[in-house]
Each structure stands twice: as structure tokens, then as C-alpha cells.
Amino acid sequence: MGLNRPTPIRPEAPLELLELRTADGCALAIGPWPRFRYDASGGGGRGEGGAADGEGWRPLSFAPEGLTIPPLDARSGRILGVPLPPVLAIAIAPSRLEGRWRPESGAVELAFEARFQLLLAGRSPTPDLQVNTRLITGAVAGQRQRAQGSPLDGEGRGVLVGVAQVPPTGTWWLDQFLGLPGEALAVLGCRLLVVEEA
């Protein structure tokens, strides 16, 4: 059996296979640094959804091995309006993305875990940063970072936000440079679609 083109989320749709697409309008911030503006277009992955509970929440999960998030680099990222230097990049390797969503309201809550790897001229001179957070379509606020998400609209487009506590890496100069332990902020523009069997 073939697959039709992905369709926007419908509350009554039988959820078996979902597709998440990352989009523009993303941002990352850590410690005292300004936000990196970030175009994450082209990433995403497929996942599974389940039946709704009594309050209309449906479980969903995405297999990390099939989930991709484009790197933050000179082509996709800016800080204070200036593109990142060509030799600098941050690779993102997700290890968990699962939670629940409520089609009627567009609300989404996802547990997100990932390793962030700093690359200089293609090499990683430091330990990875481990980030664990809860991405939601509502508002988040920490001691330093805050952001407002956006529920999924009728086309499945929305914005997920989360604040994480990032532990020190153990590399003294990097921890001082990033202000670790400290807060990190993630802003993820995305689109969630239903993939239906023909």
C-alpha cells in the first residue's frame, strides 16, 4: 500500500503515522550569550501516535535514529544579525522526542533530549553538551531565559519552546565561556502532519 502526501492535523484523523518537519524561526541561547537565530528547515522525522485519552490528549513518539535536526552553522545561524563564522558549527543529535498533543487546541508537550556538539573546522575540541528539556507550545521561563510558544494551527504549524538546566562539561575554559552550569533556551518552529495509508 502506498502513502498519500502528508495532510494537516485533523482531530478526528486516526493517528498511526506522523511526520514532524522542522522550520525557520528557531533560536538557541545558552548562559549569558544572546540568542542564536536559526533556520532549521529540512529536518524532522516520522513517529507514531496513539488513541486519545478522556481529555483529548494523544501520545506521540519519534524514533531518534530517524530524527534529524540541521546543524547551526554559517548558513543557518546568526547572532546579533551576523552569520556565524564558517569554521564554527553546532551539531545536534537527538536521543529522545516523545510526549503528547491535543489536536483540538493544538497544544503539544514533548520530552526532548539531545547532545549538542561544538565543531571548529569540522572537529570537536570539547565534550558534548547534554540538554534535557520539556518542549511545549505554551510559555516557559527560567531565571535568565524565557519564551512564548505557539499552538499548532490548522495546517499543523506551531512553535515549541523549552528551558533546560545544562550541567558543566568538566572542561574548565568551556564551562567559563558558556557560564555552565546554566540555562539554555530552545525555540523550535515546526509542522506536524498526519501520514495516512491509501
FIMI-253226 format. One line per field, with one value per residue (C-alpha): residue number from 1; y, z, x negated. Coordinates in pm, 1 decimal. Layout:
# residues N
resi = c(NUM|...) $
yy = c(Y|...) $
zz = c(Z|...) $
xx = c(X|...) $
END
This chain:
# residues 198
resi = c(1|2|3|4|5|6|7|8|9|10|11|12|13|14|15|16|17|18|19|20|21|22|23|24|25|26|27|28|29|30|31|32|33|34|35|36|37|38|39|40|41|42|43|44|45|46|47|48|49|50|51|52|53|54|55|56|57|58|59|60|61|62|63|64|65|66|67|68|69|70|71|72|73|74|75|76|77|78|79|80|81|82|83|84|85|86|87|88|89|90|91|92|93|94|95|96|97|98|99|100|101|102|103|104|105|106|107|108|109|110|111|112|113|114|115|116|117|118|119|120|121|122|123|124|125|126|127|128|129|130|131|132|133|134|135|136|137|138|139|140|141|142|143|144|145|146|147|148|149|150|151|152|153|154|155|156|157|158|159|160|161|162|163|164|165|166|167|168|169|170|171|172|173|174|175|176|177|178|179|180|181|182|183|184|185|186|187|188|189|190|191|192|193|194|195|196|197|198) $
yy = c(0.0|344.5|662.7|977.5|1317.0|1429.0|1615.7|1875.7|1754.1|1678.5|1598.6|1305.8|1154.9|800.7|852.4|579.2|758.9|1121.2|1342.4|1628.0|1890.8|2148.6|2502.1|2853.7|3085.1|2878.6|3002.4|2873.8|3050.1|2943.7|3119.0|3493.1|3478.2|3644.9|3421.7|3247.8|3291.0|2966.9|2828.3|2457.3|2393.5|2049.9|1844.7|1625.1|1265.0|1024.4|898.4|718.9|848.7|674.5|697.2|997.3|983.8|1125.2|1480.9|1458.6|1414.2|1172.8|1015.4|1053.0|948.6|981.7|727.1|916.5|720.7|865.3|1218.5|1487.1|1848.1|2053.9|2197.0|2555.5|2696.2|2986.0|2904.1|2853.9|3065.9|3428.7|3604.9|3975.7|3973.0|3844.3|3495.7|3251.7|3221.8|2949.3|2747.5|2729.3|2490.6|2320.7|1970.7|1843.6|1471.4|1395.0|1088.8|1133.2|1312.1|1190.0|1315.9|1413.5|1655.0|1772.3|1824.5|2029.1|2302.4|2248.9|2206.9|1993.0|1871.1|1675.9|1542.4|1632.3|1504.0|1572.6|1611.9|1943.6|1915.6|2221.4|2191.1|2404.5|2348.9|2018.5|1891.1|1870.2|2004.6|1977.7|1734.8|1740.4|1939.0|1721.6|1902.1|1760.3|1972.7|1978.7|2143.5|2295.3|2525.1|2746.0|2981.3|2890.2|3095.0|3031.7|3263.2|3404.9|3266.4|3294.7|3242.5|3202.5|2909.2|2885.2|2606.7|2414.1|2586.9|2423.9|2340.5|2181.0|2470.5|2589.2|2680.7|2468.4|2623.7|2486.4|2592.6|2342.4|2331.1|2238.5|2072.9|2159.0|1970.3|1936.0|2141.1|2449.8|2706.4|2591.6|2599.5|2952.6|3060.4|2930.8|3007.1|2642.5|2515.2|2738.2|2769.8|2700.5|2800.8|2617.1|2761.4|2518.6|2618.3|2306.5|2146.5|1824.7|1625.7|1304.5|1045.9|828.9|498.2|493.4) $
zz = c(0.0|-83.8|115.2|29.1|69.7|435.5|538.2|810.7|1154.5|1195.8|1541.0|1402.8|1200.0|1300.7|1402.5|1301.7|1139.1|1192.8|1032.3|1209.1|997.2|1146.9|1010.8|1012.5|1308.9|1554.7|1819.6|2068.7|2368.4|2649.3|2958.9|2919.2|2538.8|2309.7|2113.9|1801.7|1532.0|1344.4|1028.8|1092.4|768.0|616.4|934.8|1109.8|1114.6|1138.5|1451.0|1588.7|1753.7|1974.7|2079.2|2273.4|2645.5|2814.7|2789.1|2420.8|2464.8|2222.6|2288.2|2023.3|1988.8|1731.8|1687.7|1746.9|1480.2|1215.6|1355.9|1215.7|1320.8|1086.7|1237.6|1349.8|1120.0|892.6|652.7|908.9|1210.7|1307.1|1628.7|1667.9|1298.4|1184.8|1031.6|1233.2|1126.0|860.7|1091.2|1370.6|1385.4|1644.4|1557.7|1728.4|1788.0|1935.6|2159.9|2274.5|2148.6|2285.9|2473.1|2391.7|2188.7|2184.1|1827.9|1931.2|2092.8|1911.9|2245.0|2241.4|2525.7|2437.4|2636.9|2438.0|2495.3|2270.2|2254.4|2125.0|1973.3|1917.0|1593.5|1497.3|1138.1|1144.4|1463.3|1814.3|2067.4|2367.4|2531.7|2407.0|2590.7|2715.1|2701.8|2853.1|2846.8|2801.3|2476.5|2488.3|2284.3|2587.9|2782.2|2957.5|3196.7|3387.8|3585.9|3270.1|2971.3|2873.7|2558.7|2431.9|2212.5|1966.5|1942.7|1618.9|1374.2|1125.3|899.8|1183.3|1216.2|1558.6|1781.9|2064.8|2343.3|2637.7|2905.9|3023.2|3300.4|3137.6|3360.9|3337.9|3081.1|3303.1|3061.3|3265.4|2987.3|2809.0|3129.6|3198.7|2840.5|2841.0|3203.1|3298.0|3487.2|3347.7|3146.2|2779.9|2570.1|2265.6|2024.5|1753.9|1466.7|1327.6|1143.6|1248.7|979.0|957.0|703.5|603.2|419.8|86.4) $
xx = c(0.0|-126.7|-130.6|56.8|-101.3|-108.0|205.5|259.0|364.2|734.3|874.8|1077.7|792.4|689.7|329.1|90.4|-199.0|-304.2|-564.1|-740.4|-913.8|-1148.5|-1119.8|-1259.5|-1206.9|-1410.6|-1652.8|-1909.0|-2057.6|-2287.6|-2416.1|-2479.3|-2504.0|-2246.2|-2012.2|-2133.0|-1867.5|-1837.3|-1675.3|-1620.0|-1431.0|-1482.2|-1493.5|-1241.3|-1133.4|-843.4|-676.6|-375.8|-60.2|192.4|554.4|681.4|745.5|1053.7|921.2|832.6|455.6|288.3|-52.0|-320.1|-680.7|-957.9|-1236.9|-1564.0|-1751.2|-1517.8|-1506.3|-1734.6|-1790.0|-2011.3|-2331.4|-2358.1|-2626.9|-2717.8|-2433.3|-2158.0|-2252.8|-2302.4|-2392.6|-2320.0|-2225.7|-2566.5|-2617.3|-2825.9|-3192.4|-3238.8|-3466.7|-3206.6|-2910.6|-2692.2|-2569.9|-2253.9|-2196.2|-1851.6|-1817.3|-1456.5|-1146.0|-814.9|-513.4|-157.3|52.1|411.3|538.6|843.0|631.4|300.2|118.1|-197.2|-421.3|-736.9|-1030.8|-1342.6|-1694.4|-1991.2|-2368.2|-2500.0|-2846.9|-3064.9|-3264.4|-3563.0|-3672.0|-3484.9|-3648.9|-3510.3|-3764.2|-3530.8|-3287.5|-2930.5|-2664.0|-2379.0|-2044.6|-1725.6|-1412.5|-1037.0|-926.7|-580.3|-358.2|-291.5|-517.4|-843.6|-1053.9|-1375.5|-1597.7|-1756.3|-1568.9|-1203.8|-998.7|-643.6|-547.4|-260.1|3.4|33.2|266.1|499.6|205.1|8.9|-236.3|-349.3|-641.7|-780.5|-987.6|-1183.5|-1430.0|-1692.3|-1947.3|-2279.3|-2540.9|-2911.3|-3117.4|-3421.5|-3631.2|-3715.4|-3752.0|-3434.1|-3228.8|-3353.8|-3289.3|-2930.2|-2851.6|-2793.5|-2616.7|-2347.4|-2030.5|-1974.3|-1675.5|-1541.9|-1283.6|-1172.5|-947.3|-784.6|-496.5|-320.5|-143.2|56.2|-60.8|233.2|226.3|405.2) $
END
